Amino acid sequence: MREHTLKGGRSATRLPVIAGKVIVWLFLAAVAVVTVFPILMTVTGSLMTNAELLGGGNILPKSWQFGNYADAWRQSNFARFTWNSVFLSVMATVGTLLVAAMAAYVVDRRSFPGKSLYIGLQASTMFISMGAIVLRPQFDLMVKLGLNTSLWGVILILMSAHASTFFILLSFLKAIPREIDESAMMDGASFTRSFYRIILPLLAPGLGVSGLFAFRHAWNEYILPLVFTMTNPKLQTLTVGLANLRYGSSAAMQTNLMMAGACLSIVPMLIVYVLANRTFMQVTAGSIKG
């Protein structure tokens, strides 16, 4: 009788646990469907004819139109726009990492008047987004600098939005003992030399993680390249060029070509993620050490 009671008690205790696991798995499955389904629809839509896609009702194409990718590449001048996007994203990422790393190093290793104010201003830029309101002042500033007709103006503006990178690198710097660079200075290394020769290599995991985020932000930027390349279409990036695929020469909407172009534009981002994947996984270790 006692054994039967114990078994019944264990069964009653397991039911809430099993129910909780089922709810968690159902929630995760729903999130996965919501996340993956639009991507699958984009891929399948890129392989349909425009009429079939706009008509709806089909998830898989009746005939696979792989030529859509060739048409999207040709009509959007994909090679040129890809180079522009790569140049913009790489330069903005390198500049952002360099500026943010130097700022984080000085803030962590030095005391100076207004340090708390500077950190507060950096944090405020992460939570207060002015969006298109600051676009006009930014453009006017680039006009005065003579950079309004090149991608360098966009690069400088993207580099200025480095607050999140600053705080990521600052957290990694706090995990690096001060004694390392202090001993290097005692051996004759300057503050700048110890930063480039000692601190930067130790910051590799943080640089990889924040670099991935900075590259993604620059790669997906649309408004700034659109404004700065209006007078010079040859400098347009992929995001701007893909928007031009919306209408073809016959003024008809080409949704299938837009989807094909979107799929092509994802490939460089996937390559960057694969290259940065190892350092991206190390962010957990870095946060635990900090």
C-alpha positions, 0 to 999 in steps of 0.5 A: 500500500505504501509503495503504491502511494509513493508511486502515485506521488511520484507520478503526480510530481512528474506531471507538472514537470512534463507539462512545463517541458511541453510548454517550453518546447511548444514555445520554442517551436513557435518561435522557430516557425515565426523566425524561419518561415519568412526566410523559407518564403523568401527563398521559395518566392525567389524561384517562382515567376512573378505572376505565380508569386503575386497570385499566391496560394503556392508555397513551392514553385511549380517550376523552379526559376533559377534564372531569377538570380541571374536576372537580379544580378544583371539588372541591379548591377550586383557586382558593383553594388556588392563591392560598394557594400563590402567597402562601406561595411569593412571600412565602417567596421574597422573604424568603429572597432579602432575608435571604440577600442581606444576609447574603452582602453582610456576609460578603463585604464585612466582617470580624467575629468568628465569620465562619468559624463562621457560614459553617461553620454555614450549610454544615452546614445544607445537608448535615444535614437533620433533617426531621420531627425539628425539626417539633415545635420549629418548631411550638412556636416559632410557637405562642409567636409566635402564628403557628401558625394562619397561613401566616406561620409556614410562611413564616418557617420556609422563610425560615430554610432559606436556606443554598443561596441564601446561597452562590449569592449569595455566589459572585455577590458575589465577582464584583462588584469591591469598588471599586464600593461602596467608591467609592459610600461615598466619595461619601457613600453608607452601607453599607446604601444602597450595598447596595440601590442598587448591589449588588442591581441587579448581583445580578439574575442570582443573585437570579433563579437562587436565586429560582427554586429558593426558589420551587420549594421553597416551592411543593412544600412539603407537611408544613409547610402540612399541619401549620399548616393543620389547624385552618384548612382555608381556608389549605391550599395546593395540595399539601395540597388535591391530597392531599385529592383522593385520596378523593372523597365516595364514599370511592373513590380518584380517581387521575385527578383527582389527576393532573389536579390535579397537571397544573394545579399544574405550570402556575404553576411553568412560568410562573415558570421562563419568567420566570426563564429569562433570569437562570437561563441567566446563572448560567454566566456568573456562575460563570465570572466568579467 
